[in-house]
Amino acid sequence: MTDQKDFVQIRHAQKSFGPVEVLKDISLTVERGQIVAIIGPSGSGKSTLLRAINDLDPLTGGDIWLDGVQVNKTLPHRQYEKHINEMRQQIGMVFQHFNLFPHMTARENVAMAPKMLKGLSKEEADKLVEEQLDKVGMLERIDYYPSQLSGGQKQRVAIARALAMKPKLMLFDEATSALDPELVDEVNQVMKKLAEEHMTMIIVTHEMDFAASVCDRVLFMDQGVVVEEGPPQVVFKNPSQERTRAFLRKHLAGAK
Ligand SMILES: Nc1ncnc2c1ncn2[C@@H]1O[C@H](COP(=O)(O)OP(=O)(O)OP(=O)(O)O)[C@@H](O)[C@H]1O
C-alpha cells in the first residue's frame, strides 16, 4: 500500500512510436482524491500519457503504479492478461467518442462489465446500474439506445459505465471535445460532482476554464515533456515558462 502522496505514480515514463519519442522521461505523482488536468498543444503526448496509465499504450521505458501495485508489469502473456484486466477494472476511462455498444441500451451498456467481471446477479446489476445512471442524471433514459441519445447523454452513460466498476481512478481523454458546445456543460457538471465526491481523476482537456475551476493541479505538456505544473491559479495566472505563456495566450482569455 502506498501512502496518500503517491496513489498514482508515474516514474520516468518514456514512449516511442518507432523512431519518434513521444514521452520523454515524465515523472508524476497524484494523491488519492486529487484532480489533475493535463493541458498542452496538439501532439504533445497528453493522450499517450493517459493511455499509458492503464497500459493501453504500453510505455517503452519507466513504470506506472496504482495504489502500490505496478500496472505495467513484465509478466508471461497469460499472467499479464489476468493482471492487466484486474488493474483496468480499477481504472475507469472515458474517451472522446463514448464507445458505447450501439445495439445495447444504456442499462445494458452499464451492466455489461460488472455482470461479466464481478458475477453480479440480475437484481444486483439492476441496482448498481440504476444508481450509476441516476448519478449522471440518466435514469429516465435507462432503456434508450445510444442512437436515441444526444452526445452529452451518451457521454454521461459512458461515465456511468466506467463508474459501475467502482474504479479507484478515473481517466478522461477529452471527454467533451466531440460535443456540441451546448452539451459540454452537462458532462462537466457530472465531472464536477465526481470531484466533489473526491474521485481521483486525471483529465486531458482543452477547456482551460474547466481545468481552472475543478482541478487541484495542472500539468502543461509540450513535445513529450512536462514543461510546468502546479495549482491552476499559479499555472494559469502566473506561468513560469515562456512556452506555457505562449500556449495560454492562445487558449485562455486574459492570461499573461
Ligand atoms: N499509435 C501511434 N503510432 C504512431 N504515432 C502515434 C501513435 N499515437 C500517437 N502518436 C503520435 O504521438 C504524438 C502524441 O500524440 P498524442 O495523441 O498523445 O498527443 P495529444 O497531446 O493527446 O494531442 P491532441 O491534443 O491532438 O489529442 C503525435 O505526434 C502522434 O502522431
The ligand as an SDF file (V2000), in Angstrom:
LIG
                    3D

 31 33  0  0  0  0  0  0  0  0999 V2000
   -0.2420    4.6740  -32.3430 N   0  0  0  0  0  0  0  0  0  0  0  0
    0.5950    5.6320  -32.7470 C   0  0  0  0  0  0  0  0  0  0  0  0
    1.5300    5.4010  -33.6770 N   0  0  0  0  0  0  0  0  0  0  0  0
    2.3860    6.3610  -34.0680 C   0  0  0  0  0  0  0  0  0  0  0  0
    2.3940    7.6190  -33.5780 N   0  0  0  0  0  0  0  0  0  0  0  0
    1.4720    7.9070  -32.6430 C   0  0  0  0  0  0  0  0  0  0  0  0
    0.5260    6.9340  -32.1760 C   0  0  0  0  0  0  0  0  0  0  0  0
   -0.2440    7.5290  -31.2240 N   0  0  0  0  0  0  0  0  0  0  0  0
    0.1900    8.8000  -31.1170 C   0  0  0  0  0  0  0  0  0  0  0  0
    1.2210    9.0170  -31.9530 N   0  0  0  0  0  0  0  0  0  0  0  0
    1.9600   10.2950  -32.1130 C   0  0  0  0  0  0  0  0  0  0  0  0
    2.3680   10.6930  -30.8220 O   0  0  0  0  0  0  0  0  0  0  0  0
    2.2990   12.1000  -30.6960 C   0  0  0  0  0  0  0  0  0  0  0  0
    1.4930   12.4550  -29.4760 C   0  0  0  0  0  0  0  0  0  0  0  0
    0.1560   12.0680  -29.6830 O   0  0  0  0  0  0  0  0  0  0  0  0
   -0.9600   12.2830  -28.5790 P   0  0  0  0  0  0  0  0  0  0  0  0
   -2.2520   11.8100  -29.1600 O   0  0  0  0  0  0  0  0  0  0  0  0
   -0.5200   11.6810  -27.3040 O   0  0  0  0  0  0  0  0  0  0  0  0
   -0.9650   13.8580  -28.4470 O   0  0  0  0  0  0  0  0  0  0  0  0
   -2.0120   14.8090  -27.7310 P   0  0  0  0  0  0  0  0  0  0  0  0
   -1.2220   15.7930  -26.9710 O   0  0  0  0  0  0  0  0  0  0  0  0
   -3.0090   13.9810  -26.9610 O   0  0  0  0  0  0  0  0  0  0  0  0
   -2.7100   15.5140  -28.9680 O   0  0  0  0  0  0  0  0  0  0  0  0
   -4.2410   16.0060  -29.1880 P   0  0  0  0  0  0  0  0  0  0  0  0
   -4.4500   17.1720  -28.2640 O   0  0  0  0  0  0  0  0  0  0  0  0
   -4.2550   16.4080  -30.6330 O   0  0  0  0  0  0  0  0  0  0  0  0
   -5.1310   14.8350  -28.9060 O   0  0  0  0  0  0  0  0  0  0  0  0
    1.7170   12.6270  -32.0020 C   0  0  0  0  0  0  0  0  0  0  0  0
    2.7610   13.0720  -32.7990 O   0  0  0  0  0  0  0  0  0  0  0  0
    1.0730   11.4100  -32.6050 C   0  0  0  0  0  0  0  0  0  0  0  0
    1.0720   11.4760  -34.0080 O   0  0  0  0  0  0  0  0  0  0  0  0
  1  2  1  0
  2  3  1  0
  2  7  2  0
  3  4  2  0
  4  5  1  0
  5  6  2  0
  6  7  1  0
  6 10  1  0
  7  8  1  0
  8  9  2  0
  9 10  1  0
 10 11  1  0
 11 12  1  0
 11 30  1  0
 12 13  1  0
 13 14  1  0
 13 28  1  0
 14 15  1  0
 15 16  1  0
 16 17  2  0
 16 18  1  0
 16 19  1  0
 19 20  1  0
 20 21  2  0
 20 22  1  0
 20 23  1  0
 23 24  1  0
 24 25  2  0
 24 26  1  0
 24 27  1  0
 28 29  1  0
 28 30  1  0
 30 31  1  0
M  END
$$$$
